[in-house]
Amino acid sequence: MTYSKKSLGQNFLIDLNIIKKITNQVNIKNKNILEIGPGKGALTNLILKNKPKFLTLIEKDHLLSEELKFKYKKNKFIKIYNQDVLKFDLEKILKKNTIIFGNLPYNISSQILIKILKFKLWPPKYSSLIFMFQKEMADRIIGKFKTSKYGRLSIIANYKLNIFNKFDVSPNCFSPKPKITSTVLFLKPKKKTYNTIKNIDNLEKITLAFFSNKRKMINKSINKIFKNNNKINLLKSINIKSRPSDLSPENYYEITKLFENSQ
């Protein structure tokens, strides 16, 4: 029986063709690489065959982390952290132009993505993200305005990232086999962000306020967030009878800027 912890959302990628497809998204040779959740090292092995400059692994599971340390003990350019990525200061250890790979645990994948979007330094030290998500989650990250998948996650993710490629991965490519299809996204940070928001936490706050009542008109959310004098500026540019999904990402960035200026 394959060792896996349900509590950590572990599903190990075992299909070599998919692993090759993931590593082929970027040129790994002489690059700094960071892998989140390497598990048993299937993807790690192929990354190493492509001769990276330096490889950092972050694995929460203690047993797997020890196995990886033993497996790669002769490699001087590998650093392994037995850490929970959500509590770990990723930004501090990143080297310039790092490529980050991750077959992310489904239960915390959006939290990991948001954490990486909130790096203090922007443009960040990472040059690319190649992440695997549950397909439904990936669809929400890339959900375009005026489609059913459009929402908070796509507004926040698209503020800081460009999506360059995606492909689906069958449940048969994993052990243990999950019940759902996965999707790999290839993401790159935007060098400049539209209408600079001072703090992405405020964009989170605004989108949460609006989308928590997503079937209702936005006037109640506006009343909650804004004091009267700032509300007047906002009402000139948007229709208060709109619903949250009727507003474009640019509308949300403008609303967030207005909110920040009103504080």
N, C-alpha and C positions, 0 to 999 in steps of 0.2 A: 504493500500500500504506500502511495506517495505521501511523504511528510508535508502537511500543510495546516496552517492555523486559520480556522474560519474567522476568528476574531480580528485577524490582521488582513482579511480579504485576500488571502493568498491563492492565486491561480498562476501556475508556472507555465511560461511560454515554452513549448517543446518543438514547434515546427521550424525547421532550419530555413526553409524558403521564406517564411515571414520574417525571421530574424535577419536574414540577408536583405530583405526589402527595407527593413527599418534602418539598418546600418548604411544602406546605399543612398539614403536621403541626403547625406552630407559627406564631405571628404574628411575622414578622421585622421589621416596621417599627419603626425607632428602637431596635432591640436590637443588642447586641454579638454578632457572629457569628465563629466560628472554623471554618475548613474544613480537614480533613486530607486531603491527596492530591487537590488540585483538578484535576490533570491538565491538560486543555486548556481547562477553565473552563466546561463546559456547565452544571453545577449552579451555579457561581459567577455566571454571567450572570443566572440567574433569581433568585438571592439578591439581587443588586444591583437588579433591577427592583422588588423588594419594599422597597427603601429602608432598609437597616440603618443603625444609628448608626455602627458601625465594623466593618470586616471584616479578619480576619487569615487569611492563607493559609500553609499549611506544605506545601511540595512538595520531595521529596528529589531528583527528577530535575533536574539542572542546566539542561539544554536547555529543558525545560518551564517551569522557574522563570523563566528569562530571557524566554521568550515571554510569560508572564503579566505580568512586570514591564513589558514593552513595551506589551502590550495595555491595561493599566490605569494607565499612567504619569500620566494626567491626574486620576485619582481620589486626592484627598488623604487620604481616610479608609480607604485600603487599605494594609496592611503585609504584605509577602511575605517569608517566610523560606525560603531554600534549605537545608533541614535534614532529617535523619533523625529522624522523630517519636519513635522509641524512645530516642534519645540526647539529645533536646532537653528543656529544662526548661519544659514546657508550663504548669505551675502558676504559674511566675514571670510569664508574660506575660498570663495570663488576667485579663480585666476582670470586674467583678461581674455576675452573672446572664447569663453568656455562653451562647449556644446553640452546641453543637458538632455539625457535620455531618461525615460521612466515608463515602465509597465506599471502604472499607478494602481494602488488598491482602490477598487471601485467606491468603497464607503467613504474615502477621504480625498478623492481625486480633485473635486472642485476646490476644497480647502487648500490643497497643495498649489493649485494654479493661482488662486487669489493671493496666497502668500508670496509667490514669485512675482506677481504683478505689482506688489506693494513694496518692492525693493526701493530703498531711499535714493540710491544713485540711479539716475536715468539720463541717457541710455544706460542700461545695466551692463555688467561685465559678461553676461551670457550673450552669445550671438544667435543661438538657435535653441528651440525646445522641440524634442521629438517625443511626444507623450501618447500613451495608449489609454483611452477612456472607454467606459461603457458607451455603446453607440448612441443611446438616448442622451447621455450627457454631452457627447461630442456634437450632436445635432443642436443642442441648446447653446453650446459655445459659439458655433458658427451660424446660429439662426439669423437669417437676414430679416430686416425690417419688412413688415407686411406679410410675414409667413407665420405659421402656427408655432414655430420653435423660438421665435423672437421673444426676448425677455431680459431680465436682469443680467444673467450670465453673459449673454452675447453683447449687451451694452458695455459692461465692464471690461470684458476680454478684448473687444474690438477697439476700445479706447487706447490700449497700449500695445496690441499685437496685430500683425498681419498673418493671415492663414495662407500657406502656400501649397499645401498638399494634404490629401487625406485618402485613406483606404481602409476598408473593413476587414476584420479578422474573424474567422469562424470559431465557434466554441470548440471545435475539434482540434484546434491548434494548442490547446492548454491541457494541463493536468494539475489538479482535478478539473474536469470539464465544467465551465460555467453554463448557466441556463441561457445566457444572452450573447449577442454578437458584440464585438468590440470594434473600435475605430482608432486608427493611428492618425494623429494630427501633427503636421510640421508647421511650427509657428516661429515667427521672427519678431523681435521687439521693434516698434516704430521708433525711429530716431527722434522725430518730433511728434508731439501729441497735439491734437486739434484743440484750439482754445484752452490753453493750459489751465488745468484744475490744480489748485494748490495741494489738495490732499485727496487721494482716491477713496479714503474712508467716507468722504462727503458724497461721492458718487454712489457708493454703496448705500449710504443712509437715504438719499433721495429716491433711488430706484426701489429700495425696500418699502419706503412710505407709499409710493405709487402702486407698486405691483402687489402689495398685500391686500389691496382692494381692486384687483385687476378687472373685475366686471363692472365696477362703478365709475361714474364720471370723476374726473380728476379734481373738481373744485374742492372737495372735502380734504383731500391730501394737501392741496395748496394752502388752504386755511390753517391746517395744522403746522405747516412748515414755515410759512412766511408771516412776517409782521405786515401790517397794512401798506405802509409806504413802498415796500419792495414788491408787494403783490401787484401793484398797479403797473409797474414796468413789465412784469411777467404776463399779465392779462392782455397786454397789447399784442404780444407775439404768438400766444397760443389760445386755442378755443377751449374754454373751461368745460364744455360739454363733451370733450374728447374722453376716450378711455385710455389707460396707460399704454396699450399696444398701438394706439394711433399716433403716438409721439415718436419721432425719429431719434436715433442715438444722439444726433447733433442737438436736438431739443433738450435732451437730458443733460448734455454737457453744459449748455447755456443756463439751464435751471440751476445746476450745481454751482456754476460761477456766480450767479445772482445770489444764491444762498450764502456762499462764502463771503461775498461782499457785504452781506447784510449782518454778518456776525460781529 
